[in-house]
């Protein structure tokens, strides 16, 4: 999955459906979700609680803050789920979400 946003923009939110290996949305009832994003050099840019949009449908989103998109570049991102039993699973399970912040014109 790739997501592109302009420098200093805070919209649109990055939304994803978290699915198991068979493509079935995971149940997020009783879970918490964090959004992580780091630069290609490994510098953490974002580590914040994500919003669960639809728990049964596995839909989550990250609402951008100004500091999240202030630096042009390509970043790796993922959603980390902590289930009700404290087990942890990260999505996507393989690879990561590519977030590209492109320069603004002014």
C-alpha positions as CSV (number, residue, x, y, z in Angstrom):
1,X,0.0,0.0,0.0
2,X,1.3,3.5,-0.8
3,X,0.0,6.8,0.5
4,X,1.0,10.2,-0.8
5,X,0.4,13.6,1.0
6,X,1.7,17.1,0.5
7,X,4.1,18.6,3.0
8,X,2.3,20.3,5.9
9,X,-1.1,18.9,4.9
10,X,-3.2,17.2,7.6
11,X,-5.8,15.7,5.3
12,X,-6.8,13.2,4.2
13,X,-6.3,10.8,7.0
14,X,-4.5,7.5,6.3
15,X,-7.2,4.8,6.6
16,X,-6.7,1.0,6.3
17,X,-8.6,-2.2,6.7
18,X,-6.5,-4.6,8.7
19,X,-7.0,-8.2,7.4
20,X,-5.8,-11.7,8.2
21,X,-3.9,-13.9,5.8
22,X,-7.2,-14.9,4.1
23,X,-8.2,-11.3,3.5
24,X,-10.9,-11.3,6.3
25,X,-11.0,-8.1,8.3
26,X,-9.8,-8.6,11.9
27,X,-12.0,-8.0,14.9
28,X,-10.7,-5.0,16.8
29,X,-13.2,-5.2,19.7
30,X,-11.3,-4.7,22.9
31,X,-8.1,-3.9,21.1
32,X,-5.9,-0.7,20.9
33,X,-4.1,0.3,17.8
34,X,-0.9,2.5,17.4
35,X,0.4,4.1,14.2
36,X,4.2,4.0,13.7
37,X,6.0,5.9,10.9
38,X,9.8,6.2,10.5
39,X,12.2,7.6,7.9
40,X,14.2,5.4,5.5
41,X,17.1,6.1,7.9
42,X,15.2,4.7,10.8
43,X,14.3,7.9,12.6
44,X,10.9,7.6,14.3
45,X,8.5,10.3,12.9
46,X,5.2,9.2,14.4
47,X,4.3,6.9,17.3
48,X,0.7,7.6,18.3
49,X,-2.6,5.9,19.1
50,X,-4.7,5.4,15.9
51,X,-8.5,5.6,15.6
52,X,-10.6,2.5,15.3
53,X,-13.2,3.5,12.8
54,X,-15.1,0.1,12.6
55,X,-14.0,-2.6,15.1
56,X,-15.8,-5.5,13.4
57,X,-14.6,-4.4,10.0
58,X,-11.0,-4.0,11.0
59,X,-10.9,-0.3,9.8
60,X,-8.5,2.1,11.4
61,X,-7.1,5.5,10.6
62,X,-4.3,7.9,11.4
63,X,-5.2,11.6,11.7
64,X,-2.2,13.6,10.7
65,X,-0.8,16.4,12.9
66,X,1.2,19.2,11.3
67,X,4.5,17.9,12.6
68,X,3.8,14.5,11.0
69,X,4.1,15.9,7.4
70,X,6.5,18.8,7.8
71,X,9.5,16.9,6.3
72,X,9.6,15.8,2.6
73,X,10.6,12.2,2.1
74,X,9.5,8.6,1.9
75,X,8.6,6.8,5.2
76,X,7.7,3.3,6.4
77,X,4.5,3.0,8.3
78,X,2.5,0.3,10.1
79,X,-0.4,-0.2,12.5
80,X,0.3,-2.2,15.7
81,X,-2.7,-3.9,17.3
82,X,-2.7,-4.9,21.0
83,X,-5.6,-7.4,21.4
84,X,-7.7,-7.7,24.6
85,X,-5.4,-10.6,25.8
86,X,-2.3,-8.4,25.4
87,X,-1.0,-10.2,22.3
88,X,0.4,-7.9,19.6
89,X,0.1,-8.1,15.8
90,X,1.5,-5.6,13.3
91,X,-0.2,-4.8,9.9
92,X,0.7,-5.2,7.2
93,X,2.2,-8.5,8.3
94,X,4.8,-8.3,5.5
95,X,6.5,-5.1,4.4
96,X,5.1,-1.8,5.4
97,X,2.9,1.0,4.2
98,X,4.9,3.5,2.0
99,X,4.1,7.1,2.9
100,X,5.5,9.7,0.6
101,X,5.4,13.4,1.6
102,X,5.9,15.6,-1.4
103,X,7.1,19.2,-1.3
104,X,4.5,22.0,-1.3
105,X,5.0,24.8,-3.9
106,X,5.2,27.8,-1.7
